Amino acid sequence: MVGIVDEALPGGSEESLKIGDHIKALTTFVRETATPMTVGIQGDWGSGKTSLCLQVQDSLSKPIDEFEQENAYKQIWVNAWEHSLLCSPEESLIKIINQIIDELITADPSKTKAESIKNGVKNVLHGAMRIGGTVALGSAGKEIAESMINNSASSISQLRKDLKTLVKEIRKSETNPISKVVVYVDDLDRIVPENAVQILELLKNIFDIEGCVFILAIDYTVVVQGLETKFGKKNSENEYQFRAFFDKIIQLPFTMPVNDYDLGDYVKDLLRQIKYTPESVELDDDLLEELVVDSIGTNPRAIKRLINNLCLIKILTDQKIKEDVDELLGNENQATIMFALVCLQVAFPDIYNLLNNYPDFWNWNEAVAARVTHKKETKPPYDDFEEDFKASCESDNKDFDEEWEKALFRITYINPKERPRVGRISRFMSTILEDVLKSDDYKDNSTKLSELLKLITKGLTQTSVTSVSSSEANSLRPKKGENKRFKEQGIDDWYDRLHDYHDVVVPDWNKEIIQSILDIWKGQPFVAVDSSDPSSKNAQYVIEYASRITLKYNKRVVSEIEVDKKHNVKYSILRTPKHKFAILSINDFDFDFKGSRITDIDRENKSYKGNIGSIEWMRAVITLSNKGAFTSRMVSETLKNASEFRDDDLKDQINGAYVQSQIQAFQNRQRNSQAWQDAADFLEFHYSDKNRKKITLK
């Protein structure tokens, strides 16, 4: 069996988080406390609340000494979430109370009494639901409420009295007396917060009974969310109202001791279970703990997810590179780096994606940051950036005293998810840089840094299988030679991609030509915006930077720019209906067909050579020698016409299917028929060089 199951630790099991003292203390409190008492186990979802309750339950089931009898405590476990499915809070409470009563009567009470109490539960809570459903009826709703209050058979006070008698009889039973009734209510934080709060309040009002201890697994934040409809959003002025409600329900708040968890030992134990490394490799548990704390935190559920990711990665590694598996995970540094990368992947996915683009993060600088953010952090609405940047980088804060850390600050500043956590991210990556290398002189140690880069690069390759990112996230850059399509974030990033992955260094004259085209696209009347700009969702013209620069008009491509390895700029535009789709020559600068085309049209033999190519398009190839003839007016004029082409939906006149039908008519129809004549004229007009039309812009 592989993988780590996300389930609570059974009672009596050895727990590796090393919080035994806390469990013993809470158990002793439950044994010795006066009643009624309600304990609130606080902690984030997945922090171990259920496991702790199971340990307390197991401890209470065992006599503490020879003077304590067996089964001294009647313990009842309630899963509030299961009772709440498809139910209102009142209906959920009926089911919860009925479960508690059913389990109480097993301790030797009268069944007649139990049925009487159950009827009281139904009367009280069905009455409450009737009131809730008729409050808008004015006096009618008031009459129902008064009738319920005056009817002793359906009042909460009567129900509490009956339950009190039942619990008292059980505790003093001659056949099986018990010390306390302990009720665990679990999974309250899986219920809609408002409903969870209603269940809490109703439980408190009904079970405020001597001899009863309620242990509720719920976090204070759930209570706050559930009370927002009553008190509004929590702020400094109304905070006391939230706290007062919580204190009214909970007499003892017990917060999960996440800061006392022995995470290093816990993580190593989980890694041993999945056999992450060979037995001969001993990972540094202090280093593992530091990496976990600064990334995913102390939540056991998040740690289990991390371990399952590593488990899958190990299986794939074993299958794909069996001959190198010992070198990969048998190497302590490589195994640690892969562990760190998955931590980064789970906790900070945007930074993990960024590392795929720039794995040598110790070389990050302001220029790298600009490629990612396009300096948006220095523009509105980020008016406080300069002040925040100066305060962080000029203080004694060691998180941002190096150039790569300052670049990280810039990169995360425009990311609302990562910006508040940038200090943790900086510390996490510093740990990789210093503790994994086990070197304080890494800045001047090129050998060490080269070794680290290899470890990170290999680790990124292995861990990519468990990466989760949205379609809007930065895509993983393809390796050289791959044709994987992805979107860059702007023109500078596009140039970097050409350089890094296609060995094309764009000369300045290329950039001047491309910038002049972009300026026209972005100017009046087109006003194109980059796809990375939030306003692009509503823009008519949008620019995308992928394998080529593409201009879309109402989500349909009308123009493209690309640079080849000979440093030619290729500007493609839709052929214009205004000029009957002719290939144009403007101011002695010739456009041409894009791609291969039909040639040597022979009317006599009804034959031709070549193929239809991209008939809708024409292309201008701009070289160093002819660049002076390529004018901005050519771009503006052809783009206006291309937009008309899209508006009038005239593409059907020259699309591939239509051209094929003309070729078929040319080859198969009678030579003297009108259909044959029209087809021959069509092919010659669109493909013959002699029919190219020349216009001159005035």
C-alpha positions in Angstrom: 0.0 0.0 0.0 1.3 3.5 -0.8 0.2 7.0 0.2 -0.8 8.5 3.5 -4.6 8.3 4.3 -6.0 11.5 5.7 -7.8 10.2 8.7 -7.7 10.9 12.4 -5.2 9.0 14.6 -7.2 6.2 16.4 -7.3 6.3 20.1 -4.4 4.6 21.9 -2.1 4.9 18.8 1.4 6.3 19.2 1.2 9.9 18.1 4.4 11.3 16.4 3.6 15.0 16.9 4.7 14.6 20.6 1.8 16.4 22.3 1.2 13.7 24.9 1.5 16.2 27.8 -1.3 18.2 26.3 -3.5 15.2 25.9 -2.9 14.1 29.5 -3.6 17.6 30.9 -6.9 17.8 29.0 -7.9 14.3 30.1 -7.2 15.2 33.7 -9.3 18.3 33.4 -12.3 16.4 32.1 -11.9 13.8 34.9 -11.8 16.4 37.7 -13.8 19.3 36.4 -17.1 20.5 37.9 -20.1 20.3 35.6 -21.8 21.3 33.4 -18.7 22.1 31.4 -18.1 22.9 27.7 -14.6 22.6 26.2 -13.9 24.1 22.8 -11.1 22.5 20.9 -9.8 25.3 18.6 -7.7 24.8 15.5 -7.7 25.1 11.7 -9.4 22.4 9.7 -6.9 19.5 9.5 -4.9 20.6 12.5 -5.6 17.4 14.5 -8.7 18.2 16.5 -10.4 14.9 15.9 -7.2 13.0 16.6 -6.8 14.8 20.0 -10.4 14.0 20.9 -9.9 10.3 20.1 -6.9 10.2 22.3 -8.8 11.8 25.2 -11.7 9.4 24.6 -9.3 6.4 24.8 -7.6 7.7 28.0 -11.0 8.2 29.7 -11.9 4.6 28.8 -9.1 3.2 30.9 -9.2 3.5 34.7 -6.6 5.9 36.0 -5.9 3.7 39.1 -7.4 0.8 41.1 -10.0 3.2 42.7 -11.6 4.2 39.4 -14.1 1.7 38.0 -14.3 0.4 34.4 -16.5 2.5 32.1 -16.6 5.3 34.6 -17.5 7.7 31.8 -20.4 7.4 29.4 -18.8 8.8 26.2 -20.8 9.7 23.2 -19.3 10.6 19.8 -21.4 12.9 17.5 -20.4 13.8 13.9 -22.3 17.0 13.5 -21.6 17.2 9.8 -23.2 13.9 9.0 -26.3 15.0 10.9 -26.4 18.3 9.1 -26.6 16.9 5.5 -29.7 18.2 3.8 -31.1 19.4 7.1 -31.9 22.7 8.8 -30.0 23.5 12.0 -33.1 22.6 14.0 -33.5 19.3 12.2 -29.8 18.6 12.7 -30.2 19.2 16.4 -33.1 16.9 16.6 -31.0 14.1 15.1 -28.0 15.0 17.4 -30.1 15.0 20.6 -31.9 11.8 19.5 -28.5 10.1 19.0 -27.3 11.3 22.5 -30.6 10.0 24.1 -30.3 6.6 22.3 -26.8 6.2 23.6 -27.8 7.3 27.1 -30.6 4.8 27.4 -28.1 2.0 26.8 -26.7 2.8 30.3 -29.8 1.4 32.1 -32.7 4.0 31.9 -36.4 3.5 31.4 -37.4 3.2 27.7 -40.7 4.9 28.5 -38.8 7.9 29.8 -36.5 8.0 26.8 -39.5 8.1 24.4 -41.1 10.9 26.4 -37.9 12.9 26.2 -37.7 12.3 22.4 -41.2 13.6 22.0 -40.2 16.7 24.0 -37.3 17.3 21.6 -39.6 17.1 18.6 -42.2 19.4 20.1 -39.6 22.1 21.2 -37.7 22.2 17.9 -40.6 21.7 15.5 -42.2 24.6 17.4 -39.0 26.6 16.9 -39.2 25.9 13.2 -42.8 26.9 13.1 -42.0 30.2 14.7 -39.1 30.7 12.4 -41.3 30.1 9.4 -44.1 32.5 10.6 -42.4 35.5 12.0 -43.5 37.5 9.0 -47.2 36.8 9.9 -47.3 39.4 12.7 -49.8 38.5 15.4 -50.2 34.9 14.1 -46.5 34.2 14.6 -46.7 35.8 18.1 -49.6 33.5 19.0 -47.6 30.4 18.0 -44.6 31.6 20.1 -46.7 32.3 23.1 -48.5 29.0 22.8 -45.1 27.2 22.7 -43.8 29.1 25.7 -46.9 28.4 27.8 -47.1 24.8 26.9 -44.9 23.0 29.4 -44.8 19.9 27.1 -43.0 21.8 24.4 -40.7 24.2 26.4 -36.9 24.1 26.4 -37.0 24.3 30.2 -39.1 21.2 30.4 -36.9 19.3 28.0 -33.8 20.3 30.0 -35.5 19.1 33.2 -36.4 15.7 31.6 -32.8 15.3 30.4 -31.4 16.3 33.8 -33.5 13.6 35.4 -32.3 11.0 32.9 -28.6 11.9 33.4 -29.1 11.8 37.2 -30.7 8.4 37.1 -27.8 7.0 34.9 -25.1 8.4 37.2 -26.8 6.9 40.2 -27.8 3.6 38.6 -27.2 0.7 41.0 -26.2 -1.7 38.1 -23.8 0.6 36.2 -23.2 4.0 37.8 -21.1 6.5 35.8 -19.1 9.5 36.8 -19.8 11.8 33.9 -21.4 11.9 30.5 -18.8 13.2 28.0 -20.2 14.2 24.6 -17.7 14.8 21.7 -19.2 16.9 18.9 -16.9 16.7 15.9 -16.7 18.2 12.4 -18.6 21.4 13.3 -16.2 23.3 11.1 -17.4 21.4 8.1 -20.9 22.9 8.5 -22.0 26.3 7.1 -20.7 28.7 9.9 -24.2 30.3 10.5 -25.7 26.8 11.0 -22.8 25.7 13.2 -23.4 28.6 15.5 -27.1 27.9 15.8 -26.4 24.2 16.7 -23.9 25.4 19.3 -26.4 27.8 20.9 -29.2 25.2 21.0 -26.9 22.5 22.4 -25.8 24.9 25.2 -29.4 25.8 26.1 -30.6 22.2 26.2 -27.6 20.4 27.8 -26.6 22.8 30.5 -26.9 19.8 32.8 -24.9 18.7 35.9 -22.8 15.7 35.1 -22.3 16.6 31.4 -19.1 17.6 29.7 -19.3 18.7 26.1 -16.1 18.7 24.0 -16.7 20.7 20.8 -14.2 20.6 17.9 -14.7 24.1 16.4 -12.5 27.1 15.7 -13.2 30.6 16.9 -13.0 31.8 13.3 -16.0 29.6 12.4 -18.0 31.2 15.2 -17.0 34.7 14.0 -18.2 33.9 10.4 -21.4 32.4 11.7 -22.2 35.6 13.7 -21.5 38.1 10.9 -25.2 38.1 9.9 -26.0 39.1 13.5 -23.2 41.5 14.4 -21.7 42.5 11.0 -18.1 42.1 10.0 -15.8 41.8 13.0 -13.9 45.0 13.8 -12.3 46.7 16.8 -15.7 48.2 17.9 -17.8 45.0 17.8 -15.2 42.4 18.6 -16.3 42.1 22.2 -19.7 40.9 21.0 -18.2 38.0 19.1 -16.0 37.2 22.1 -18.9 37.4 24.6 -20.9 34.9 22.5 -18.0 32.5 22.3 -17.3 32.8 26.0 -21.0 32.2 26.8 -20.9 28.9 24.9 -17.3 27.8 25.8 -16.0 27.6 29.4 -12.6 26.3 28.5 -11.0 27.1 25.1 -8.2 24.6 24.2 -6.1 25.6 21.3 -4.4 22.9 19.3 -0.7 23.2 20.3 0.6 23.4 16.7 3.7 25.4 17.8 4.7 22.4 20.0 4.4 19.8 17.3 7.6 17.8 16.7 7.2 18.4 12.9 10.7 17.1 12.0 10.0 13.7 13.5 6.5 13.6 12.2 7.6 14.4 8.6 10.5 11.8 8.8 8.0 9.2 10.1 5.7 9.9 7.1 8.6 9.8 4.7 9.7 6.4 6.1 6.2 5.1 5.5 6.4 5.9 1.8 10.1 4.8 1.6 11.0 8.2 0.1 14.8 7.5 0.4 16.9 4.4 0.8 17.4 3.4 4.4 21.1 4.4 4.1 20.1 8.1 3.6 19.3 10.1 6.7 17.6 13.4 6.1 18.1 16.3 8.5 14.9 16.5 10.5 15.6 20.0 11.7 16.1 21.2 8.1 12.9 19.4 7.0 11.0 21.1 9.9 12.3 24.5 8.9 11.3 24.0 5.3 7.8 22.9 6.3 7.2 25.7 8.8 8.2 28.4 6.4 6.1 27.0 3.6 2.9 24.9 4.3 3.0 25.5 8.0 2.1 23.2 10.8 -1.2 21.7 9.7 -1.0 17.9 9.7 -3.5 17.6 6.8 -1.4 19.8 4.6 1.7 17.8 5.5 0.0 14.6 4.5 -0.9 16.1 1.1 2.8 17.1 0.7 3.9 13.5 1.5 1.4 12.0 -1.0 2.8 14.3 -3.7 6.3 13.0 -2.9 5.0 9.4 -2.9 3.7 9.8 -6.5 6.9 11.5 -7.6 8.9 8.7 -6.1 6.8 6.0 -8.0 7.3 7.8 -11.3 11.0 8.3 -10.6 11.4 4.6 -9.9 9.6 3.7 -13.1 11.2 6.2 -15.5 14.8 6.2 -14.4 15.5 3.0 -12.5 19.1 3.2 -13.2 19.4 6.7 -11.7 17.0 6.4 -8.8 19.7 5.8 -6.2 21.6 8.8 -7.6 18.4 10.9 -7.4 16.8 10.1 -4.1 19.9 8.3 -2.7 21.6 11.7 -2.8 20.7 13.6 0.4 20.9 17.0 -1.2 18.8 16.0 -4.2 16.2 14.3 -2.0 16.1 17.5 0.2 15.8 19.8 -2.8 12.9 17.7 -4.2 11.2 17.9 -0.8 11.7 21.7 -0.7 10.3 22.1 -4.3 7.2 20.2 -3.4 6.8 22.4 -0.3 7.1 25.4 -2.6 4.7 23.9 -5.1 2.0 23.3 -2.4 2.4 26.6 -0.5 3.6 29.1 -3.1 2.6 27.8 -6.5 3.2 31.1 -8.3 6.8 31.2 -7.0 7.3 27.5 -8.0 6.2 28.5 -11.6 8.6 31.4 -11.5 11.4 29.1 -10.5 10.7 27.0 -13.6 11.4 30.2 -15.6 14.4 31.4 -13.6 15.8 28.5 -11.5 19.0 30.3 -10.5 17.0 32.6 -8.1 20.2 33.9 -6.4 20.8 35.8 -9.6 17.4 37.5 -9.6 17.7 41.2 -9.9 15.6 44.3 -10.8 15.8 43.4 -14.5 14.4 39.9 -13.9 11.6 41.4 -11.7 10.7 43.8 -14.5 10.3 40.9 -17.0 7.8 39.4 -14.6 5.9 42.5 -13.4 6.6 45.0 -16.2 7.2 47.4 -13.4 3.5 47.5 -12.5 4.5 47.8 -8.8 5.8 51.3 -9.5 2.5 52.5 -11.0 -1.0 53.1 -9.7 -2.8 51.6 -7.8 0.5 50.6 -6.0 1.2 54.1 -4.7 2.8 52.9 -1.5 5.3 50.6 -3.2 8.4 52.9 -3.0 7.8 53.6 0.7 7.2 49.9 1.5 10.2 48.8 -0.5 12.5 51.3 1.2 11.2 50.4 4.7 11.7 46.7 4.0 15.1 46.8 2.3 16.8 49.5 4.4 15.9 48.2 7.8 17.7 45.5 9.8 15.4 42.9 8.2 17.6 40.2 6.8 14.8 38.9 4.6 15.5 41.6 1.9 19.2 42.6 2.2 20.3 40.9 -1.0 19.5 41.7 -4.6 17.5 38.5 -5.3 15.4 39.2 -2.2 14.7 42.7 -3.3 13.6 41.3 -6.7 11.3 38.8 -4.9 9.8 41.8 -3.0 9.0 43.5 -6.3 7.6 40.3 -7.9 5.2 39.5 -5.0 4.1 43.1 -4.5 1.5 42.9 -7.2 0.3 39.5 -6.2 -2.3 39.8 -3.5 -1.9 36.1 -2.5 1.9 36.1 -2.1 2.5 39.7 -1.0 1.6 39.2 2.7 3.8 36.0 2.8 6.9 37.4 1.1 8.9 37.3 4.3 8.2 33.5 4.7 9.1 33.0 1.0 12.4 34.8 1.4 13.3 32.8 4.5 12.3 29.5 2.8 14.5 30.2 -0.2 17.4 31.4 1.9 17.2 28.0 3.7 17.6 26.3 0.3 20.5 28.5 -0.5 22.4 28.2 2.7 21.4 25.1 4.6 21.1 22.7 1.7 24.5 23.8 0.4 25.8 23.8 4.0 27.9 26.8 3.0 28.1 30.4 4.2 30.3 31.5 1.2 27.9 30.5 -1.6 28.1 34.0 -3.1 31.7 33.5 -4.2 31.5 29.7 -4.7 30.5 29.1 -8.3 31.0 25.4 -7.9 28.5 25.2 -5.1 26.0 27.3 -7.0 26.5 25.3 -10.1 25.8 22.1 -8.1 22.6 23.7 -6.6 21.4 24.8 -10.0 21.7 21.2 -11.3 19.8 19.9 -8.2 17.0 22.4 -8.7 16.7 21.8 -12.4 16.6 18.0 -12.0 14.1 18.5 -9.1 11.8 20.7 -11.2 11.7 18.1 -13.9 10.7 15.4 -11.4 8.2 17.4 -9.4 6.2 19.0 -12.3 3.8 16.0 -12.3 2.1 17.3 -9.1 2.1 21.0 -10.0 -1.4 22.6 -9.9 -1.9 25.9 -11.7 -4.8 27.7 -13.4 -4.9 28.6 -17.0 -4.1 32.2 -16.1 -0.9 31.2 -14.2 2.5 31.5 -15.7 3.0 28.4 -17.9 6.1 26.3 -17.6 8.6 27.5 -20.2 9.3 24.8 -22.9 12.8 23.4 -23.3 14.8 24.3 -26.3 13.4 22.7 -29.5 9.9 22.1 -28.0 6.9 23.8 -29.7 4.8 24.0 -26.6 2.6 27.0 -26.8 2.4 29.4 -23.9 1.8 33.1 -23.3 4.5 35.6 -22.3 3.6 38.6 -20.1 4.8 41.4 -22.5 7.3 42.4 -25.2 10.4 42.2 -23.0 9.5 38.7 -21.8 8.9 37.7 -25.5 12.4 38.8 -26.4 13.8 36.8 -23.5 11.9 33.7 -24.8 13.4 34.1 -28.3 16.9 34.4 -26.8 16.6 31.7 -24.2 14.7 29.0 -26.1 15.2 29.8 -29.8 18.7 31.3 -29.8 17.4 34.4 -31.5 19.0 37.7 -30.3 16.8 40.4 -31.6 18.8 43.4 -32.9 17.8 47.0 -32.2 16.5 47.7 -35.7 14.1 44.7 -35.3 12.9 46.1 -32.0 12.3 49.5 -33.6 10.2 48.0 -36.3 8.2 45.8 -33.9 7.7 48.7 -31.5 6.4 51.0 -34.3 3.8 48.3 -35.2 2.8 47.9 -31.5 2.5 51.7 -31.1 0.0 51.8 -34.0 -1.9 48.8 -32.5 -2.0 50.5 -29.1 -2.8 54.0 -30.5 -6.0 55.5 -31.9 -8.2 54.3 -33.3 -7.4 50.7 -32.4 -6.3 51.1 -28.7 -5.1 47.5 -28.3 -4.1 46.2 -24.8 -1.9 43.4 -23.7 -3.7 40.2 -22.7 -2.1 40.3 -19.3 -3.9 43.6 -18.6 -7.2 43.1 -16.7 -8.9 45.5 -19.0 -8.3 43.1 -22.0 -11.5 41.2 -21.1 -13.5 44.1 -22.4 -11.1 45.4 -25.1 -11.9 45.1 -28.8 -8.2 44.7 -29.8 -6.0 42.4 -27.6 -2.3 41.6 -28.1 -1.0 38.2 -27.1 2.7 37.2 -26.8 3.2 33.5 -27.6 5.3 31.8 -30.2 4.5 35.0 -32.2 2.9 38.3 -31.3 -0.7 38.1 -32.3 -3.4 40.9 -32.6 -7.0 39.8 -32.0 -10.0 41.8 -33.1 -13.1 40.7 -31.2 -11.3 37.5 -30.3 -10.4 36.7 -33.9 -6.8 37.0 -35.2 -6.2 39.8 -37.7 -2.4 40.4 -37.6 0.8 38.7 -36.5 4.5 39.5 -35.9 7.4 37.1 -35.8 11.2 37.2 -36.0 13.2 34.5 -37.8 16.8 33.4 -37.2 18.0 35.6 -40.1 16.6 38.6 -38.1 13.8 39.2 -40.6 10.6 40.7 -39.1 7.6 39.0 -40.7 4.4 41.1 -40.5 1.2 39.2 -41.5 -2.2 40.8 -42.1 -5.5 39.6 -43.5 -6.0 40.4 -47.1 -8.4 43.2 -47.5 -11.9 43.0 -49.0 -11.6 46.7 -49.9 -9.2 45.7 -52.6 -10.9 42.5 -53.5 -8.4 40.4 -51.5 -5.6 41.3 -53.8 -1.9 41.0 -52.7 -0.8 44.6 -52.2 2.2 46.6 -52.9 2.3 49.9 -51.0 4.8 52.6 -51.8 6.9 50.1 -53.6 7.0 47.8 -50.6 5.6 44.4 -51.7 3.4 42.1 -49.6 3.4 38.5 -50.6 1.5 35.3 -50.0 1.9 33.8 -46.5 3.2 30.2 -46.9 3.2 28.1 -50.1 0.7 28.8 -52.9 -0.7 27.6 -56.2 1.6 28.4 -59.2 1.7 27.7 -62.9 -2.0 27.7 -63.6 -2.4 26.1 -67.0 -5.9 26.7 -68.5 -5.2 24.6 -71.5 -4.4 21.4 -69.5 -6.6 22.4 -66.5 -3.6 21.9 -64.2 -1.6 23.7 -61.5 1.3 23.3 -59.1 1.6 23.9 -55.4 -1.2 24.1 -52.9 -3.7 26.7 -51.5 -1.5 27.9 -48.6 -2.9 30.5 -46.2 -5.0 32.3 -48.8 -6.6 34.7 -46.3 -3.2 36.2 -45.4 -0.5 38.3 -46.9 2.9 38.9 -45.4 5.6 41.6 -45.5 9.1 40.4 -44.9 11.1 43.3 -43.5 14.8 43.0 -43.8 17.7 45.4 -42.9 17.9 46.5 -46.5 14.2 47.3 -47.1 13.1 48.4 -43.6 13.1 52.1 -44.7 10.2 51.4 -47.1 8.0 49.8 -44.5 5.9 52.7 -43.1 3.5 53.0 -40.2 0.7 54.0 -42.7 1.0 50.5 -44.2 0.2 49.0 -40.8 -2.7 51.4 -40.1 -4.3 51.1 -43.5 -4.1 47.3 -43.7 -5.4 46.9 -40.1 -8.4 49.0 -40.8 -9.2 46.8 -43.8 -8.5 43.6 -41.9 -11.0 44.7 -39.2 -13.6 45.3 -41.9 -12.9 41.8 -43.2 -13.8 40.4 -39.7 -16.8 42.7 -39.3 -18.3 41.7 -42.6 -17.5 38.0 -42.1 -16.1 37.9 -45.6 -13.7 35.1 -44.8 -16.0 32.6 -46.4 -15.2 34.1 -49.8 -11.6 33.0 -49.6 -11.3 30.3 -47.0 -9.7 26.9 -47.7 -12.9 25.0 -48.3 -14.0 27.6 -50.9 -10.7 27.5 -52.7 -10.9 23.7 -52.9 -14.3 23.9 -54.5 -12.9 26.3 -57.1 -10.0 23.9 -57.8 -12.4 21.1 -58.2 -14.5 23.1 -60.6 -11.4 24.1 -62.5 -10.3 20.5 -62.9 -13.7 18.8 -63.5 -16.1 21.2 -65.2 -16.4 21.6 -68.9 -13.8 24.1 -70.2 -16.4 26.3 -71.8 -18.9 26.3 -68.9 -19.4 29.5 -66.9 -18.5 27.6 -63.6 -15.1 26.6 -65.1 -14.4 30.1 -66.4 -15.3 31.6 -63.0 -13.0 29.1 -61.2 -10.0 29.7 -63.5 -10.5 33.5 -63.1 -10.6 33.1 -59.3 -7.4 31.1 -59.1 -5.5 33.4 -61.4 -6.8 36.5 -59.6 -5.7 35.3 -56.2 -2.5 33.4 -57.0 -1.0 34.8 -60.2 1.8 37.3 -59.7 0.7 39.2 -62.8 -2.6 40.1 -61.1 -1.0 41.6 -58.0 -2.5 45.0 -57.4 -0.4 48.0 -56.5 -1.8 51.0 -54.7 -0.1 54.1 -53.4 -1.2 55.8 -50.2 -1.6 59.5 -50.5 
